[in-house]
Amino acid sequence: MTKRIAIVDDEPDIVELVSLHLKKAGFQTDSFLDGGSLLKSLDRHRPDLVILDLMLPDADGFEICKYLRSNKAFSSTPIIMLTAKSDEIDRVLGLELGADDYITKPFSVNELVARVKAVLRRKDHGEDVPRLEIAGRLAIDLEKYEVRVDGRIIELTSTEFKILKFLALNPGRVFTRDQILDHLWGNEKVVVDRTIDVHIRNLREKLGEAAILIKNIRGVGYKLEK
């Protein structure tokens, strides 16, 4: 089925340009000039990916991102943030709130289309295994973005969930910090590799006794036990 892309930006020229190139690449598009229009449309059309501007006339793109991530129906919908803001703090905040990628204006439309395809490929990687069971006590629902330990729901940030999902889809395989960063953000790395250690530490604390499943291979990186 043709993927549906929602484009949210208050600049009509940008919306039209992005929509044109995405259609040429074989996608369906829905265009919105404000956040409210996007939210009202969600009952009728569920996008496969959202291109979201941060500076909108009626809403903060960060808040829309938070809303989508907190709504079970859209918690796994990929989001690419498109904005004129280039400060590192804005980029990090966007990614921490659950954005899958981040592009600053001015931008190459061809690069944006390539990013859309790359993000959708990463999402499709886990679609055939919507639920993972690890060691009989850790359950990961890839569609609901839900993690349970011994039946108890564990609240994770988007980044923590993505790291856990990445390791769980490749049990027993050791990944370096750089490889984990590449999986999370590709070429748009806005943090140092040691940030992964902080996320892993927080993840382990939340997993409690199941934290033993995440192994630190000294001098190499991390893996999830089979």
N, C-alpha and C positions, 0 to 999 in steps of 0.2 A: 504494500500500500504506500501511496505517496505521503511523505512526511509533511505535516502542517507546521509552519513556523509563524509565530506571532512577533510582530515588529512594533515596539513601543518607543516612540520618539516624538518630541514636539516640533521637530523641523520637517515639514512636508517633503522637502527636496531629498533629505536623507532617507526618509521612509520609502519614497518612490524609487530611489536609486537602489537601495538594498533589496526591495521587493522585486524589482526588475531582474537583478542578477540571480536572486534565489530561484525565481521562476525559470530562468534560463538553465539553471542547474537541476531542474526537475522537481522543485519543491512547490507546495501550495503555500500561500502567504495570507495572513490577516494583518491589516495595518491599523494602528491606533496612535492618536496624537496626544493622549493623556492616559494616566493610570486607571482612572475610573472606567473608561471605555473597555479596557482590557478585562477588568474584574467583572464587569457586567456581561461580557461575552462568554465567560468561562462555563456558564450553564449550558450554552448552546454548542460551543466548539472547544474541544480540549486540545491544546497545542502539543506537539511533540517536542518543541523547544521554544524558548522565549528569548528574544533579543531585547534587552531592557536598558533604556537610558536612565541615568541616575537623576538628572535635572529635569523634572517634569513640572508642568504648571499647577497641577492639583495634588501631587503626591511626591513623596521621597522614594526614589527607586529602591533604597535600602529597605524601606518598610514594605514595599510590594514583594521584594525578595523574601523577607521574613514571613509574610503572609502565605506565600506559595509553599514555603518549606514547612510551615506549621499545619498546612491543610493536607490531610492524608491523600486526597484525590490528586494533588499536584506536588507532593513532597519529593517525588523522584523526577519531575520534569526538569530537564537541563535548562540552565539560564546562562546566557552570555551577556555580561554588562558592557554597554556601549556608552561612553561618556567622555566629556572634555576634561574631567578631573584626572590628573595624572599623579597626584601626590601618593606616595607609597602607603600612607595610612588609609586612604580611601580604597586602594586596591586590596590591601590586606583585609580591611573590614568587609568588603564585598565578597571576597573568597571565604572568609570565616562564616559569613551569613549563609553560605551555601551556593554561591555562584560557581559555575563550572569553568568559566573562562572570563577574561577581561580584556577589552580592546579600547584604546583611547583615540579620540578624534584629534587631528584628521587621520583617516585610516584608509587602507587599501581594501576595496570591495572584494577583490579576488581573495585576499587573505581572510576576510571575514567569512566568505563562503567556505573556504578551506577549513576554518575553525569550526564552523557549523557541522561540516561533515565529520571532522575529527571527534567532536563532542558526542555526536550521535553514534559513532562507531564505538566509543567507550561505553556508552549506555547499553548498546545492543550486546556488548560482550557478556553481560550477565542475565539477559532476558530469558534464556532457556533454563536457568536454574533460579527461579524466583525465591526459593527458600533454601538456606544452608543450615545443616545440623553439624555441629562440631563437638566431638567427644561426649555426646549424649547430654550435654548441659548448656551449650551455647547455641542459640537459634538466631539466625539473621534472615529477616524478611526483606528481600531486595526491592519489592514493590511498595511496601508500606514504610520503608526506611525505619524498621522496627527491630530492636535487639532485645532478646530475653536471655537471662541467665537463670537456670533452674526454674523457668516459668515466670520469672519476675522481669517486668519491662525495665530496661536501662536507658536513661536519657543521655544521648550523645549529641555533640555538635556535628554539623555536617562534615567537617574535616575528619573528626574522629571516626565517623561512620564510614567514610570513603577509605580511610586507611585500613580499618578492620575488614571491610568488604574486599579490598585489594588482596590482603593477606589470605583471607578465607577462600578466595577463588583460586589461590595458588598454594594450597597447604603443603608444608614441608619445604617449600622453596625459600631460600634466603635472599632478601632484597637489600641493597645498600640504601642509605638515606637519599642519595641522588636519584636512584631509580624510583623511590616512592614519590619524591618531589616531581619527577617527570610525569608520573602517572596522574598526580593530582592536578598539575598546572602546566604541563608541557613546557614550551619555551618561555612562558610568562612567569618565570620564577621571581617572586617578590620577597622571598624569605630565604634565610640561610639554612643549610642542611641540618644544623643542630636544632632547628625549630621542630623537626620531626621527633626528636627526643622528648620535647615538652608534650607534644600531642600523645605520644605513646605512654608517657608517665601518667597523664590525665586519664587516658583510656584504661590503663591497668587499674587505676584507683576505682574507677566506676564499675569495672567488671568484677571486682572483689576476688573471690576464690578462683574464678575462671581466668584471672589474669595470668595464671601459670601457663596458659596455652600460648601466650605471646613470649617468644624467646629472643633474648638479645645475644647475637653471635658476636662476641668481642672482636673489634677491629674490622667487622664486615657490615652487619646491619641487623635486620629483624626477620623473623619468620613466625608463622602460626603452626603449631603442632598439628599433625594429622589426627 
